[in-house]
Each structure stands twice: as C-alpha cells, then as structure tokens.
Amino acid sequence: MVKLGGKRVHQVVGFGGSGLGQILAAIAAALLLRLFSGPGPALLPTIEDVDDEDDYPGKDDDGETRADGEDLPISGKVIPVTILWSNITCSLSDKPGKNVRFLLKNVSGEAKPGRLLAIMGPSGSGKTTLLNVLAGQLTASPRLHLSGLLQVNGQPISKKAYKFAYVRQEDLFFSQLTVRETLSLAAELQLPHLSSADDRDEYVNNLLFRLGLINCADSNVGDAKVRGISGGEKKRLSVACELIASPSVIFADEPTTGLDAFQAERVMETLRLLAEDGHTVICSIHQPRGSVYTKFDDIVLLTEGALVYAGPAHGEPLAYFSKFGYQCPELVNPAEFLADLISVDYTSSDTVYSSQKRIDGLVEAFSQKTSTILYATPITRSEGFKNTTRLSRKSVVKRKVGWWRQFWLLLKRAWMQASRDGPTNKVRARMSVASAIIFGSVFWRMGRSQTSIQDRMGLLQVAAINTAMAALTKTVGVFPKERAIVDREHAKGSYKLGPYLLSKLLAEMPIGAAFPLIFGTILYPMARLHPTLSRFGKFCGIVTVESFAASAMGLTVGAMVPTTEAAMALGPSLMTVFIVFGGYYVNADNTPVIFRWIPRVSLIRWAFEGLCINEFNGLQFDHQHSFDIQTGEQALERLSFGGRRIRDTFVAQGRILLFLYWTTYLLLERNKPKYQQLEPLIFDLPQSHQQLEVEAPPVDQNVPYQQLGTPPLDEVIPDEQR
C-alpha cells in the first residue's frame, strides 16, 4: 500500500489505489528496482568452454584473467581462427509441413586467417543464409531445419567459440552523434581496461585512420532525415564499431549494397586490409566489379543453395571451368562470367532447360571431385595450436563495465541524441504552440455560465488527448529503429537493458517536459482556466507526467511489434481505446463490468480526472434554477470524480509509467533475437569417394562467351559415375 503524507490512499481504485492496479504497480516497482540495481552484464556466454574454464593458468580468485601481472585483453591483438564447415544443409518447410525447399544443400568450405573469402552467386542462391549459418546468426524458426558440421580451429563450434564481428546490410546508428563520438562510446562500453581518456582517444584515432574515417570524424552520422556521412563511410563505420574488441573473424553481409562503384571498392579494400592484418574475413557479395574481384583470396560459388565451386579466387576458378569447355573471354570481368555461368536463364523454356542442365552438371561434377574443400588443409592439435587456444580463451575474459558506468555512458548518449535532434524538436514545439493557440481560440475566455461547464470538460479532455498522442506518435516513430541498435549492442554484451531504459527515461525528461509546458503556458490564460498560480502549476504537472506515461507506452508498443509501421498502427489504436474510457465519453459508473479494468489503466482517464479536479474544485457557477450546477464539486460528482484528490492521479500515472517500463524491459528480453541451432550430422564417407577426380573434357578454345552452352552430361560427370 502506497503512503502519501502519512495516510493510506484508499479512495482511488486500480492504479490509483487498492485492487488489481496496486498489485501490478507493486510488482512493477519491485522488478524495476531489481533490473535497475542488478549486476553488470555477463559477456557472451558462448565465448567460453565451460568444461575447461579453469584448465589454464592466469586466472585470479575474482575470476579476472591475468597474464604476467597485466590485464587482458590486449587491444588490437587478433587471434587466428580457421573455420571449417561440411555438409551444411538448410531446409524450409511450408506451414502444413508437406513441401520442403532447400536453402542450402550439402555445402562445404573453409575460411582461413589472413584471407578474404567471398561467397558469390545469383540472387536467391543462399549466400546470406550460408553467411548467417557460419556466424550463428540465422534467425530461428520452427519451419527451419539446419544440419551439418561446423568447426573452429578443429573444435566443434558448440565447445570452442571465438570473438567475431558481423557487419549487416543495414547501417544503424544514433544519427545525432558524430563518427568519433560513436566510436568513443563503443570503446568505453566494450574496452573498460582503457580507463585513460588519452589511451581511449589514441585507440579511436587509430581506428579512424585505419578505416579512412579521419576526414569525417567530427561529422554527424545522420540518417534519412538528417544529412550526415556518405553510404560508404557508414559502412566503414559499421566495420569500425565491430572492430572495437579485436574480433578474430569478420562477417560482412553484402557490404557493397547501395554503394557506387568507387565506395564499394573502398569498402572491399578495407576488408582486404583487415584480412592482411590476420583477421578471417568472410563476406557475401552479389556481382562485384573486376577490381573488387581481384581482392578476393578465396571464393565460394553457390547456385540454388548448391555448391558449384569452392577454392582460390583469381584464375583458378576460370581454369577449373575451362576444363568443361567454358572459357572466360579476355577483357571480361571474371565475376560477371561466373555469375552468368551459374545463373538460370528464364528467357524461354529452352533457355531454362539448357541453363538448368548446365548448372546441374557443374554441381554434380564439383560434388564428386573431392570430399573436402579444394584449398582445405588438415588441422592438427599441435602445441602451437594449444597455446593459441589458451591465449584466445584468456583474451575473451575481460573486465566488465560497471552498472553505474554503463548508465552514465548511456545517459550521455541519450542526452546527445535527444537534445541535438533539432528538426524533430522544432516540429514538436511548433505543434505545441499551434494546438494551444487553436484550442485557446475555440475556448476563448470561458466564463462561469452553465454552458461553460461542458466547455471546460471538453477542453480538458482534448488537452489530455493532444498531449498523449503527441508523445506517443513521436516515440513509436523512433524507438523501433533504435531497438535494432539496442538489440545488437545488448547481444554483444555491451550493456544491460536496465541502465539503458533508466538513462533513456532521464535523458528525455527535460526535452519531453518542455512541450507540455509550452502548450499549457499558452492555453491556460487564453481559455481563462482557474486563475491561480498553484492551479496553473498543477495543470502543467499533470499533462507533463501524462506525456512521460504516453512515451513509456510508445516504448512498450515499439518493443511489442517488429517494425515502425506496425507500431504506428498499433499505438494510436490502443490510445483510442483509452480515449473512449477516458471519463468524458463513458461515465465510469456506467462502464460494463468486463471493461472496468480499462479506465484503471487509461492514462487519458487519469490525466482528465486530475485536470478536472484541479479546475472544478472551489469553482462557483452562475445559476438560475435549483437543478443547475452551482459548484465545481457538483460537476465532479456527475463525472464520478467526487472525493478524489489530485495526488491520487499523480500516483496512478507514476504507477502506469513504472508498469510500462517494466513491460518494455520484459518484451525486449523476450523478443531479443533467437538463432537456429546447428544439428550435428553424422555420416561415413566411403574410402573410394574420397579419391574421386573429375575427368577434364577436351577444351574447345572456340566456345564463345556469349553462348554458355551445356556439354553433354557424360562430359561433365566422371567416368566412374556413368
């Protein structure tokens, strides 16, 4: 039971007093206190092999890893990682489970440190699916079935993880931060051992120089509405953010999408340089230009989920396909030649048949050439590998950023984002002024007549609705995009959701309070509401708290649905229900029993009730008949607000605010990305199958590039398989 002023509050039911609302509010407050005071973040649990966690020296009693008296990890040190995958098969079934479509079919390959591997193929060939499988980022679905063998440095992926970076196609950042601020905050959150500001600045400057971002370091990142850095610079910034923790493997999904030829080459040159620094770099790419293709060390060619070629890039794949009579003409981009070779031509039924026949023959030929990848080498557990494993395990264990440190860093970021968003703040300020002037003009200087009672109620209702809708629409339009960033950073273990939500609440309070105050300052004297300073202060306080609660509702809606469009549809719909049960259109005493819980959780109702109590208490009206309303208390009785107090409405709105933030926390935890688990594949290869070689057909030097014909299958399939 909440105590106010030494007395228990009994008058208000639901969120304002006893009953269901009080129970929910108590639970919300307790859980919110728990999440806001919990321990720091636990870094990615998959990093460590739990069974062997204490098998290596250098770990002190507190769980911190030490090496020669120094804290690890050492910034910039890259642990070499070799990834080997065999017989990766991914299938997708329809809802009835009758039809199955294979996204990947027995795909094998290898990625080595110091080499840039490109996964190539036409649209729909399974490039992104394979990349997500290797990175463990394939979104889970009951309709998906994923099997195969995935090893890292000769160990199953489930028992030996590694630090990796995943550069997605979408470049999502806080638009109002500069490039330097973005990297600095990421470094502070992920590298707590860089406690000195000078060390941190030096680390960030090295990243800026390394990725060619020094010229735009002090420019805002920007977004679709705010002009910022270019697309290529955003892509390199994505890579820089992922490189903060010195990952061993870098995955990049279509890093050149949406970029012009020059920017695409700059991005790929960046990835090539990272590979030369010792990283294992794997990217998916659709059809690179010739100069980009020359940067690849290895390629994997996929078509319709099947493997056509895997091995060294440059001239090796051209020599391989020339054995089957497919020559790449001079002055033709090899990537374009390969893309045409493994694509189905849908021009006519004849071209579909011939191209499909050609592809089937090439897939069959490569599957029979060898049971391992062309450029694979056996991995042995040498002493050097053991030392590398021990160093890798040590380097992953690092000090955690404290809860309060996370909070202050996130508060700093949230304040910069909110205070610098000039276009949005200007629009909200103008709308607050415009709506206040319009409402003030309609309800200009209301008197004390009987008809003014209805006018006052209508004005207070539209004031509550306008304030709530303005805060809600702003939040649901922004938060779903921000949520994608939060999910990504939270998944990396940069921070917990508790300090993030608390910092967001506090950072947006000054900005969020300004617009209701502007609205109230203009409207109150124009409408000539209860003319005392204390009543004006309470009016502004009620609409301000309602604005905070509406913003919290926007966060809940944004955490509930996956897209901004869905949030924009759901948020106003829920608010409409709260408006109907807001106390003006339906009297609380006449509300059907099954709907009586809605007014108790309606922030519109509590704001309207508080505004009415603030306005009508102590007010005298002109009257001529005995049945006329003479006092404001009589008007409150007709609204079923008699005997209530303003502080009860503040308490109720505060409880709604806490409950919505708690619900947002639970939804973010529940809806965080879940990834498909790789099921082990057990198989025995015949000894004879490991020695198969492709018989190269006679090379016809006169086969034109323009006509990618199909040799007879007996020329593509080895003799022993005929």
Helices and strands as residue ranges (DSSP letters): E 3-4, E 7-8, G 14-16, H 20-36, G 45-47, G 50-52, E 66-67, E 70-71, E 83-93, E 100-111, E 116-120, H 127-135, E 144-152, E 155-156, E 164-167, H 179-190, H 197-210, G 214-216, H 231-242, E 249-253, H 261-276, E 280-285, H 290-293, E 298-303, E 306-312, H 316-322, H 334-341, H 349-369, H 383-396, H 403-419, H 422-442, H 451-491, H 497-527, H 533-560, H 564-580, G 588-590, G 593-595, H 597-601, H 603-616, H 632-638, H 646-670, G 688-691, H 713-716, G 719-721
